[in-house]
Amino acid sequence: MASSISLFLSSPCATSSHLSSSQEPATTASSPRRFLIKCSSEPPPVPSIKFNKRDFLWGITLGSLILKEPFKSMAREVEVGSYLPPSPSDAAFVVFKATPKDTPALRAGNVEPYKFLLPPTWKQTRIANILSGNYCQPKCAEPWIEVKFEDEKQGKIQVVASPLIRLTNKPNATIEDIGTPEELIASLGPFVTGNTLDPDELLEASVEKRDGQTYYRYVLETPFALTGTHNLAKATAKGNTVVLFVASANEKQWSSAQKTLKAIVDSFEV
């Protein structure tokens, strides 16, 4: 049966030109069924495609988002000493001053500008879009990561921002209005460690005042933290946001770079 069909279909037009409706062979149980294929001298119709202006514009918009998105979250993965200015107070560091071009929250005016020192060998790292706050500005309900930098031999730092309303109902509250240093770290601890924070892991909490701004400072030993076994943190509230600065290291990094990490945290200010 297969060979009959193959021979029949190999020259469909010739077959249909020799068979008319009156000449069509009868189909029996022992003979294969044949299907007539009618040929036409006219070419087959070309299917029409209708373009909708709205769909066309949506396609352009979607394409531009796909192309642009990687560049929004792309960090400069080169040593910061190659593009940041040296610190006027310490030649061993460079100065990072956050501007609106650096983060979605700064562009939205949802975070006050901040700055800190870094060793010139550190590199900025990428932040996943869902963690950067890009999708929810200017009314994010949960904390997000502003910037991240790291050095394989010394450790890493990150700036975490939390909407003030998540911690207090008082608008434009100071960090003292939110609570004590211990109360604040109990709320923001998971953003220091990457998972959980046990009260026993808080070794030291203190208060620092600089240029009229109050900062809470922390020293934590966190053996089960995703960020590292040693964490230094510093937090303050300004405008509608609480800004948390975290320096993290594993045991090997801490043993050689403890002094450097403390200097980085000391330099942070909003």
Summary of the structure (lengths in Angstrom):
residues: 270
radius of gyration: 33.4
end to end distance: 84.3
largest distance: 104.7
contacts: 760
relative contact order: 0.11
helix: 32%
strand: 24%
